[in-house]
Amino acid sequence: MGSIAILNDLTEINNDRVAGFEKALADINDENVDLKAIFQRYAEQSRKFSQELSALVASHGGDIETGNSVSGTLHRAWIDVKALFGGSDRVSILNEAERGEDAIKAAYKTALERGELSGEAHSVVTNQAAEINEGHDEIKALRDAARLSE
């Protein structure tokens, strides 16, 4: 697949994640206003990750992907999740966010397991994966707490 293709795939799923969280932000009602700050933080995180990944692609002489995923090789679900943020109840919102977080977490895991990233690219992706995993765990914990309070 090559490291440039992997980095571009990760850029695209980060762009999907931004779009997914922005869709969720637009749909969140006042009773779940606390989620807005969290979703905003993760959208911003993925914007930063996309910029870092694009810089790596450019430094390797590759063509930079700027869009959202269309037909990438790493499994992506954030693109599908964007359409599902219609539920206004907290559990539904967090279920969809957690599904998206599962997808990006899996994409990073796959990217690292391929063993095609080296040097700075491997280091950047490893660091981003750790932050993605923390985000996933926070969203999952919020979802589990919301389920208990139903």
ABEGO torsion letter per residue (X at the ends): XEAAAAAAAAAAAAAAAAAAAAAAAAABBAAAAAAAAAAAAAAAAAAAAAAAAAAAAAAAGBBBBABBBAABABBBAAAAAAAABABABAAAAAAAAAAAAAAAAAAAAAAAAAGABBEAAAAAAAAAAAAAAAAAAAAAAAAAAAAAAX
